[in-house]
Amino acid sequence: VETSRRTSGEAGRGANPSRGVRANEAEARRAAGCEPTADAETGLKVAITQRSQEAMCKHGIPLTDDEMFGECSKFCAPTGVPLLMGTTTYGFNLEEASSVCLPANNSDGVLEYNETHIATCEAHGRAFNDVEAKTAGLIEKLDTFIAAKLYYTAEMTKAVQDLQTFVRSESFNVEMDKSVDKMALFREAIKSRMVDALERSAGKQRLVSSMDALRNASEALKTSLEANLDKMRAFVEDCNDLYLATGPQKEFLLDICAQGNEACFENEASRRGSCCCAL
């Protein structure tokens, strides 16, 4: 596997491709005799840290297990799940690490690597994002509708109270006393002071507007579900395994530091802390 210089966030999707090989560091590694070969089948590469070239994990300022995991997490950022292989007390060689991360070399590998399938799963996964966005929009419009309904209910309560106050007033009672068609007068009081008043109220306008918005959001969610349901079902059925995450230059494994000896990563005798990332 060919090596490249990486410091953080290289194997997670969306990594910054500007961090690349530093010529002097690569030359130093070659001078030391550590020059892994390229993987002919997949083209995947090993990324190396400054520490992996200059010192063992325990030399100089020793790396802690937490610091090694931190290097692994940065390598897998932002979306990869870090899988740290090795600590300050044990490590693995390249073949052993690859047996976990790169199933092309070992059919019993923990992770699967299939670029086409991963791309398909990522496309299917975006269907959930659209449905989630439409669902969030629906919930937002529902909250607005509930608030508008409460506001309108408060207006109705006040309109009823105002009507009751009016029909008990002396002026209304005088009109009722003089009126020939008392029921018509009473109905007119109810219509003008409650029904018509509520129809023109700000609360009624808010309720109607929020109801329309809720209906539109509901239709948008329905449309999204109809368009994405097959993709979501395919994601659940076909994309439920652990997959190997790679960087923009096809980095799949990070050589963090030498743990048990200074042998190169590809040397069978080497014991190194390393990291790969799962999706």
Helices and strands as residue ranges (DSSP letters): E 2-5, H 23-31, E 45-48, H 50-54, H 65-76, E 81-85, H 94-101, H 115-167, H 170-178, H 182-190, I 191-195, H 196-199, H 202-238, E 251-258, E 272-278
